[in-house]
C-alpha cells in the first residue's frame, strides 16, 4: 500500500536559532508490518474538558511590553494570542512580587477610596491589546495579599493573616475589583482565594489554613458573590501539588465549601506529585483542576523545555483542566521585580535594543 501526504513542521528552537520556522517533512517509507506505526484514536472515549494554555500578565510583563516599538508589540501579541493561541491568563489582584512596587486598591477601612487607577498605566492597556487579538481570552485572578490594614501584621509581605473583623470588608473589596475590571471590558472568569496559601515570602503573601479558607469562602466571599450576581468561579488552595489532595479533602469535607468552590488551583514548585491530581480528579470529578503557576529562577544559560514538556504532559494525563505559566514577558535580568526575585520567562527582552527572543 502506498501513502501520499505532505507534512509541514513548525519549529521554535532557541538553541538552533529557529523561530516559528516552517519546513517540509518527507513521510517515511513503511514496510509491510506497520503495527508499531499505528496511532489509534477513540473519539467516543473522553476525559476532562480542557480550557487551554496561558501565562501570567503581571505588571512586570506589562511594563516590558510598554517599552516595545509598535511593530514588536504587534508581533508579541500575535505570537502569544494567535500563533500559539494562549487562551487562559492569570492576573494579580493588587501587587505581587512581579509588580513595579507594592500597592493595594484601597487604604480606607470603608473602601471609599477604592480605585484600580494604578493598573491603568501599564496593566490594563496590556490586557486590552491581548483581547484585541483573542476576544475569547479567559482570565483567572489571584490576590497575593489583602490590604495591610486588614491583616494582623499590618504588612503586605511575610505572610500574616486576614483579621476576622475585616473578612466581610475583604469580600467586598474583591467584588469591587471584579466589577471595576468588568467596567474596563475585562471579565474575570475564575478567581483563587489566595496565591500560595502556605507561603511566607518577603513579597506579598497571606496565610490561610483549610479552616480559614473555608470560613472565608462559605461565610463571606461566596455569599457576597451571590448578593452581587457575580458569576466568577472560585478556586481554592493555589499552592504546591504535594498537599493538593489533603487540602481538597480537608476543605471539601464541608458540604457548603463543596458547593461554593468550583475547583482547585496548584503550582509545580514541590516536584511531580501527579498522583494527587489524578486522585482529586477521581474523588471530585466535577471540580476544575488548574495549574496556575510554574517557573525557574533566572538563569539565561539553562534549558527549560524538557521540564515544561514533562510537567504539562503529566498534568494533562492526570486530569488538569488548564495550564497557566508564570510571567509571559520579562526583561534581560528576569524582572522587574520589586523584591529582586528574578525569574525566566518564555519571552524576554534584550538589554539594549528591546528585541524579543524566546528562551525555549
ChimeraX attribute file (.defattr): number of C-alpha atoms within 10 A of each C-alpha:
attribute: neighborCount
match mode: 1-to-1
recipient: residues
	/A:1	5
	/A:2	5
	/A:3	8
	/A:4	7
	/A:5	8
	/A:6	8
	/A:7	10
	/A:8	11
	/A:9	10
	/A:10	11
	/A:11	13
	/A:12	15
	/A:13	14
	/A:14	13
	/A:15	9
	/A:16	8
	/A:17	10
	/A:18	13
	/A:19	13
	/A:20	13
	/A:21	11
	/A:22	12
	/A:23	11
	/A:24	10
	/A:25	11
	/A:26	11
	/A:27	11
	/A:28	7
	/A:29	8
	/A:30	11
	/A:31	8
	/A:32	7
	/A:33	7
	/A:34	8
	/A:35	8
	/A:36	6
	/A:37	8
	/A:38	7
	/A:39	6
	/A:40	6
	/A:41	7
	/A:42	6
	/A:43	6
	/A:44	6
	/A:45	6
	/A:46	7
	/A:47	12
	/A:48	17
	/A:49	11
	/A:50	15
	/A:51	15
	/A:52	17
	/A:53	18
	/A:54	27
	/A:55	25
	/A:56	23
	/A:57	24
	/A:58	28
	/A:59	30
	/A:60	28
	/A:61	25
	/A:62	23
	/A:63	21
	/A:64	18
	/A:65	26
	/A:66	16
	/A:67	12
	/A:68	17
	/A:69	11
	/A:70	11
	/A:71	8
	/A:72	15
	/A:73	17
	/A:74	14
	/A:75	13
	/A:76	21
	/A:77	21
	/A:78	18
	/A:79	15
	/A:80	19
	/A:81	20
	/A:82	15
	/A:83	12
	/A:84	12
	/A:85	17
	/A:86	21
	/A:87	24
	/A:88	24
	/A:89	26
	/A:90	25
	/A:91	22
	/A:92	21
	/A:93	25
	/A:94	24
	/A:95	28
	/A:96	28
	/A:97	26
	/A:98	28
	/A:99	22
	/A:100	17
	/A:101	14
	/A:102	16
	/A:103	18
	/A:104	17
	/A:105	22
	/A:106	19
	/A:107	16
	/A:108	11
	/A:109	14
	/A:110	11
	/A:111	15
	/A:112	9
	/A:113	11
	/A:114	17
	/A:115	15
	/A:116	18
	/A:117	9
	/A:118	14
	/A:119	18
	/A:120	11
	/A:121	14
	/A:122	18
	/A:123	21
	/A:124	21
	/A:125	16
	/A:126	22
	/A:127	19
	/A:128	15
	/A:129	14
	/A:130	23
	/A:131	18
	/A:132	13
	/A:133	17
	/A:134	18
	/A:135	13
	/A:136	11
	/A:137	22
	/A:138	20
	/A:139	22
	/A:140	24
	/A:141	25
	/A:142	22
	/A:143	22
	/A:144	26
	/A:145	31
	/A:146	31
	/A:147	24
	/A:148	20
	/A:149	17
	/A:150	23
	/A:151	21
	/A:152	13
	/A:153	16
	/A:154	14
	/A:155	20
	/A:156	26
	/A:157	20
	/A:158	17
	/A:159	25
	/A:160	23
	/A:161	22
	/A:162	24
	/A:163	14
	/A:164	15
	/A:165	10
	/A:166	15
	/A:167	20
	/A:168	16
	/A:169	17
	/A:170	22
	/A:171	21
	/A:172	19
	/A:173	20
	/A:174	22
	/A:175	19
	/A:176	18
	/A:177	19
	/A:178	21
	/A:179	17
	/A:180	16
	/A:181	16
	/A:182	12
	/A:183	10
	/A:184	12
	/A:185	13
	/A:186	19
	/A:187	18
	/A:188	23
	/A:189	17
	/A:190	19
	/A:191	26
	/A:192	23
	/A:193	26
	/A:194	25
	/A:195	29
	/A:196	25
	/A:197	21
	/A:198	18
	/A:199	17
	/A:200	15
	/A:201	14
	/A:202	13
	/A:203	24
	/A:204	28
	/A:205	27
	/A:206	27
	/A:207	21
	/A:208	22
	/A:209	14
	/A:210	19
	/A:211	12
	/A:212	14
	/A:213	19
	/A:214	24
	/A:215	17
	/A:216	21
	/A:217	23
	/A:218	19
	/A:219	15
	/A:220	17
	/A:221	26
	/A:222	22
	/A:223	17
	/A:224	18
	/A:225	20
	/A:226	10
	/A:227	9
	/A:228	13
	/A:229	10
	/A:230	16
	/A:231	12
	/A:232	20
	/A:233	18
	/A:234	23
	/A:235	25
	/A:236	28
	/A:237	27
	/A:238	23
	/A:239	25
	/A:240	22
	/A:241	24
	/A:242	20
	/A:243	14
	/A:244	24
	/A:245	19
	/A:246	14
	/A:247	18
	/A:248	20
	/A:249	15
	/A:250	13
	/A:251	22
	/A:252	20
	/A:253	11
	/A:254	13
	/A:255	10
	/A:256	16
	/A:257	20
	/A:258	18
	/A:259	11
	/A:260	19
	/A:261	23
	/A:262	18
	/A:263	25
	/A:264	25
	/A:265	28
	/A:266	25
	/A:267	25
	/A:268	19
	/A:269	14
	/A:270	11
	/A:271	11
	/A:272	16
	/A:273	17
	/A:274	20
	/A:275	17
	/A:276	19
	/A:277	26
	/A:278	21
	/A:279	15
	/A:280	24
	/A:281	20
	/A:282	13
	/A:283	12
	/A:284	17
	/A:285	14
	/A:286	12
	/A:287	17
	/A:288	24
	/A:289	28
	/A:290	25
	/A:291	26
	/A:292	28
	/A:293	24
	/A:294	19
	/A:295	18
	/A:296	15
	/A:297	12
	/A:298	16
	/A:299	13
	/A:300	12
	/A:301	7
	/A:302	12
	/A:303	14
	/A:304	16
	/A:305	13
	/A:306	10
	/A:307	12
	/A:308	15
	/A:309	11
	/A:310	11
	/A:311	19
	/A:312	19
	/A:313	12
	/A:314	18
	/A:315	24
	/A:316	19
	/A:317	14
	/A:318	21
	/A:319	25
	/A:320	26
	/A:321	21
	/A:322	23
	/A:323	27
	/A:324	24
	/A:325	23
	/A:326	23
	/A:327	30
	/A:328	24
	/A:329	29
	/A:330	29
	/A:331	23
	/A:332	22
	/A:333	18
	/A:334	23
	/A:335	27
	/A:336	23
	/A:337	20
	/A:338	17
	/A:339	18
	/A:340	13
	/A:341	15
	/A:342	21
	/A:343	22
	/A:344	25
	/A:345	27
	/A:346	18
	/A:347	20
	/A:348	24
	/A:349	21
	/A:350	13
	/A:351	10
	/A:352	7
	/A:353	8
	/A:354	17
	/A:355	13
	/A:356	20
	/A:357	17
	/A:358	16
	/A:359	19
	/A:360	16
